[in-house]
Amino acid sequence: MTGSWIDRISGESKWFKASQLERQGRLEEAMNLYLEEAKEQEPKSLALSALSMLSAAKCAAKLGKKCASEYFEEAGRRYEKYGDSIINVSPNSSAWAYKMASRCYNWAGDEEAADNVLRKAESLLEKIGEKAEKYFPLFKQYRPKKDER
């Protein structure tokens, strides 16, 4: 067998390939591959589509691109749609998706949407007897170092 274990388990996954590019600092390429994956996965897997869009947004933010907030907003919509689609099957997973949507909307600067979807998560968790916890960032906000400005 040749290649790394990641190559062997990821197969044709664009998300894994984009993740490798991101780790190598090839952010523009990674962002474009994440966007392709988000589009391709949307009809098949809303969760993977949302994750891919969030990953693209993260790359865009690191690159200082204005489209980052648009990508965060779209990731939020996809997480929210995913939460809506699984609410009757898995309320816990639905609440998790709503919290992810809230984070994405927050990063996009849409506080109203972030608060609305967080309330959906809290209400759902209350109904199933869980306590909603304040979320922590999925990643640290990228800020260029002084010498990179």
WOKAVEN-V578434 format. One record per backbone hydrogen bond with DSSP energy under -0.5 kcal/mol. NH is the residue of the N-H (numbers start at 1). CO is the residue of the C=O. E is the energy in kcal/mol with one decimal. If there is no record, write none. Layout:
{{NH | CO | E} {NH | CO | E}}
This chain:
{{8 | 4 | -1.9} {9 | 5 | -2.3} {10 | 6 | -2.5} {11 | 7 | -1.4} {13 | 10 | -2.6} {17 | 13 | -1.7} {18 | 14 | -3.0} {19 | 15 | -2.4} {20 | 16 | -2.0} {21 | 17 | -2.2} {22 | 18 | -2.6} {23 | 19 | -2.2} {24 | 20 | -1.6} {25 | 22 | -1.6} {26 | 21 | -2.6} {27 | 25 | -1.5} {30 | 26 | -2.3} {31 | 27 | -3.0} {32 | 28 | -2.1} {33 | 29 | -2.1} {34 | 30 | -2.8} {35 | 31 | -2.3} {36 | 32 | -2.0} {37 | 33 | -2.4} {38 | 34 | -2.6} {39 | 35 | -2.1} {40 | 36 | -2.6} {41 | 37 | -2.6} {42 | 38 | -1.1} {44 | 41 | -0.9} {45 | 41 | -4.0} {49 | 45 | -2.4} {50 | 46 | -2.7} {51 | 47 | -2.5} {52 | 48 | -2.5} {53 | 49 | -2.2} {54 | 50 | -2.6} {55 | 51 | -2.4} {56 | 52 | -2.2} {57 | 53 | -2.3} {58 | 54 | -2.3} {59 | 55 | -2.0} {60 | 56 | -2.7} {61 | 57 | -2.6} {62 | 58 | -2.2} {63 | 59 | -2.0} {64 | 61 | -1.1} {65 | 60 | -2.7} {68 | 65 | -1.4} {69 | 66 | -0.9} {70 | 66 | -0.5} {71 | 67 | -2.3} {72 | 68 | -2.7} {73 | 69 | -2.4} {74 | 70 | -2.2} {75 | 71 | -2.6} {76 | 72 | -2.4} {77 | 73 | -2.1} {78 | 74 | -2.3} {79 | 75 | -2.7} {80 | 76 | -2.6} {81 | 77 | -2.6} {82 | 78 | -2.4} {83 | 79 | -2.7} {84 | 80 | -2.5} {85 | 81 | -2.0} {86 | 82 | -1.3} {87 | 83 | -0.6} {87 | 84 | -0.6} {89 | 86 | -0.8} {90 | 86 | -3.3} {94 | 90 | -2.4} {95 | 91 | -2.6} {96 | 92 | -2.3} {97 | 93 | -2.4} {98 | 94 | -2.3} {99 | 95 | -2.3} {100 | 96 | -2.3} {101 | 97 | -2.6} {102 | 98 | -2.5} {103 | 99 | -2.2} {104 | 100 | -2.5} {105 | 101 | -2.8} {106 | 102 | -2.4} {107 | 103 | -2.7} {108 | 104 | -1.7} {109 | 105 | -0.6} {109 | 106 | -1.3} {110 | 105 | -2.6} {111 | 109 | -1.1} {114 | 110 | -2.3} {115 | 111 | -2.7} {116 | 112 | -2.5} {117 | 113 | -2.4} {118 | 114 | -1.8} {119 | 115 | -2.1} {120 | 116 | -1.5} {121 | 117 | -1.9} {122 | 118 | -2.7} {123 | 119 | -2.7} {124 | 120 | -2.3} {125 | 121 | -2.7} {126 | 122 | -2.3} {127 | 123 | -1.9} {128 | 124 | -1.4} {129 | 126 | -1.1} {130 | 125 | -3.2} {132 | 130 | -0.5} {148 | 145 | -2.0} {149 | 145 | -0.7} {149 | 146 | -0.9}}
